[in-house]
C-alpha cells in the first residue's frame, strides 16, 4: 500500500521534525517509521509500462528492499509528477526547507539520491 500526501501539501514551507527527508514524508503521508518501509515498484519500471503514480506518493531509495537510514546517500521524497526524462519531487533535508526539485534519469550526479532511477514507491 503506497502512502500518499493530501492536497495542497506543496504549499508547506516549514521544516518538518528534525529537518531530515524522512520527517517530511512521514508527516505528510502518514507513513510509519522508516525502519518498517519496504521497497515497492521501482519508478523506472513504472515508467517503462507507462503506469500512473498518484501525486503525493511517498518514494525513497532502497538497499536490498529496505530503507537503509544511513547518515548520507539515501533519501525519501514525495512524488509530484513525471517530467521529460525525470520526476518532480517535493522534499527537504537538513538545512533546506521543503521545496520542489526535478530529478533526472541517467544523469551523472555525485550523489546517487539525485538520480531518479534509484527511487521506488514506499510500501
C-alpha beads as a LAMMPS data file, in Angstrom:
LAMMPS data file: protein, C-alpha beads

123 atoms
122 bonds

1 atom types
1 bond types

-500.0 500.0 xlo xhi
-500.0 500.0 ylo yhi
-500.0 500.0 zlo zhi

Masses

1 110.0

Atoms # bond

1 1 1 0.000 0.000 0.000
2 1 1 1.582 3.308 -1.005
3 1 1 1.453 6.252 1.362
4 1 1 0.053 9.432 -0.170
5 1 1 0.064 13.073 0.935
6 1 1 -3.171 15.059 0.920
7 1 1 -3.941 18.039 -1.309
8 1 1 -2.040 21.340 -1.016
9 1 1 0.971 19.721 0.656
10 1 1 3.397 21.565 -1.666
11 1 1 2.354 24.838 -0.045
12 1 1 4.144 23.773 3.144
13 1 1 7.160 25.956 3.867
14 1 1 8.007 24.956 7.439
15 1 1 10.680 22.380 8.164
16 1 1 9.198 19.136 9.435
17 1 1 10.524 17.393 12.538
18 1 1 14.311 17.189 12.692
19 1 1 14.651 18.528 9.142
20 1 1 15.533 15.170 7.613
21 1 1 13.798 13.940 4.464
22 1 1 12.028 11.092 6.272
23 1 1 10.367 13.524 8.714
24 1 1 8.649 15.356 5.845
25 1 1 7.493 12.140 4.157
26 1 1 6.147 10.657 7.393
27 1 1 4.351 13.850 8.430
28 1 1 2.686 14.496 5.070
29 1 1 1.821 10.910 4.079
30 1 1 1.216 9.218 7.429
31 1 1 3.905 6.625 6.673
32 1 1 5.213 4.646 9.669
33 1 1 8.816 4.654 10.922
34 1 1 11.254 4.267 8.026
35 1 1 12.684 1.121 9.640
36 1 1 9.448 -0.610 8.575
37 1 1 9.473 0.661 4.979
38 1 1 9.742 -1.898 2.207
39 1 1 10.566 -1.333 -1.426
40 1 1 7.573 -1.206 -3.744
41 1 1 7.591 -0.692 -7.503
42 1 1 10.709 0.892 -8.965
43 1 1 9.960 4.158 -10.760
44 1 1 11.957 3.101 -13.839
45 1 1 9.759 0.002 -14.158
46 1 1 6.588 2.070 -13.807
47 1 1 7.847 4.488 -16.443
48 1 1 8.550 1.628 -18.872
49 1 1 4.953 0.432 -18.724
50 1 1 3.550 3.971 -18.589
51 1 1 1.921 3.271 -15.220
52 1 1 0.393 6.193 -13.357
53 1 1 1.628 7.225 -9.924
54 1 1 -0.574 9.436 -7.785
55 1 1 0.812 12.869 -6.991
56 1 1 1.738 12.797 -3.313
57 1 1 3.058 9.216 -3.274
58 1 1 5.968 8.544 -0.893
59 1 1 9.129 7.395 -2.697
60 1 1 12.617 6.588 -1.450
61 1 1 15.943 4.991 -2.274
62 1 1 16.298 1.413 -1.025
63 1 1 19.082 -1.102 -0.444
64 1 1 18.178 -4.794 -0.543
65 1 1 14.486 -3.913 -0.348
66 1 1 14.740 -1.797 2.802
67 1 1 15.257 1.879 3.572
68 1 1 18.811 1.994 4.990
69 1 1 18.643 5.099 7.244
70 1 1 22.285 5.899 6.557
71 1 1 23.549 9.347 7.606
72 1 1 24.206 10.172 3.913
73 1 1 23.433 8.728 0.496
74 1 1 19.803 7.689 0.899
75 1 1 16.745 9.842 0.503
76 1 1 12.965 9.984 0.743
77 1 1 10.656 12.378 -1.078
78 1 1 7.116 12.834 -2.318
79 1 1 6.427 12.182 -5.994
80 1 1 4.707 15.058 -7.798
81 1 1 4.746 14.171 -11.487
82 1 1 6.632 12.750 -14.439
83 1 1 8.628 15.300 -16.441
84 1 1 10.690 14.882 -19.585
85 1 1 13.375 12.316 -18.644
86 1 1 12.717 12.593 -14.921
87 1 1 10.409 13.185 -11.990
88 1 1 9.455 16.213 -9.957
89 1 1 9.504 15.676 -6.199
90 1 1 8.762 17.598 -3.019
91 1 1 11.369 17.093 -0.309
92 1 1 13.529 18.571 2.433
93 1 1 16.857 17.811 4.012
94 1 1 18.824 19.069 6.982
95 1 1 19.311 22.799 6.445
96 1 1 16.964 23.041 3.430
97 1 1 13.255 23.798 3.814
98 1 1 10.645 21.822 1.841
99 1 1 10.812 22.550 -1.882
100 1 1 10.205 21.117 -5.350
101 1 1 13.018 19.638 -7.416
102 1 1 13.403 17.722 -10.666
103 1 1 15.446 14.506 -10.527
104 1 1 16.544 13.147 -13.901
105 1 1 17.029 9.597 -15.142
106 1 1 20.539 8.662 -16.276
107 1 1 22.281 11.927 -15.487
108 1 1 25.677 11.750 -13.880
109 1 1 25.407 13.068 -10.316
110 1 1 27.891 12.935 -7.475
111 1 1 25.075 11.906 -5.106
112 1 1 23.095 8.876 -6.255
113 1 1 19.973 10.104 -4.448
114 1 1 19.741 12.897 -7.035
115 1 1 19.129 10.321 -9.791
116 1 1 15.525 9.315 -10.455
117 1 1 16.384 5.707 -11.346
118 1 1 17.279 4.995 -7.720
119 1 1 13.739 5.600 -6.400
120 1 1 10.936 3.189 -5.607
121 1 1 7.488 3.545 -4.086
122 1 1 7.417 3.168 -0.283
123 1 1 5.201 0.362 0.973

Bonds

1 1 1 2
2 1 2 3
3 1 3 4
4 1 4 5
5 1 5 6
6 1 6 7
7 1 7 8
8 1 8 9
9 1 9 10
10 1 10 11
11 1 11 12
12 1 12 13
13 1 13 14
14 1 14 15
15 1 15 16
16 1 16 17
17 1 17 18
18 1 18 19
19 1 19 20
20 1 20 21
21 1 21 22
22 1 22 23
23 1 23 24
24 1 24 25
25 1 25 26
26 1 26 27
27 1 27 28
28 1 28 29
29 1 29 30
30 1 30 31
31 1 31 32
32 1 32 33
33 1 33 34
34 1 34 35
35 1 35 36
36 1 36 37
37 1 37 38
38 1 38 39
39 1 39 40
40 1 40 41
41 1 41 42
42 1 42 43
43 1 43 44
44 1 44 45
45 1 45 46
46 1 46 47
47 1 47 48
48 1 48 49
49 1 49 50
50 1 50 51
51 1 51 52
52 1 52 53
53 1 53 54
54 1 54 55
55 1 55 56
56 1 56 57
57 1 57 58
58 1 58 59
59 1 59 60
60 1 60 61
61 1 61 62
62 1 62 63
63 1 63 64
64 1 64 65
65 1 65 66
66 1 66 67
67 1 67 68
68 1 68 69
69 1 69 70
70 1 70 71
71 1 71 72
72 1 72 73
73 1 73 74
74 1 74 75
75 1 75 76
76 1 76 77
77 1 77 78
78 1 78 79
79 1 79 80
80 1 80 81
81 1 81 82
82 1 82 83
83 1 83 84
84 1 84 85
85 1 85 86
86 1 86 87
87 1 87 88
88 1 88 89
89 1 89 90
90 1 90 91
91 1 91 92
92 1 92 93
93 1 93 94
94 1 94 95
95 1 95 96
96 1 96 97
97 1 97 98
98 1 98 99
99 1 99 100
100 1 100 101
101 1 101 102
102 1 102 103
103 1 103 104
104 1 104 105
105 1 105 106
106 1 106 107
107 1 107 108
108 1 108 109
109 1 109 110
110 1 110 111
111 1 111 112
112 1 112 113
113 1 113 114
114 1 114 115
115 1 115 116
116 1 116 117
117 1 117 118
118 1 118 119
119 1 119 120
120 1 120 121
121 1 121 122
122 1 122 123
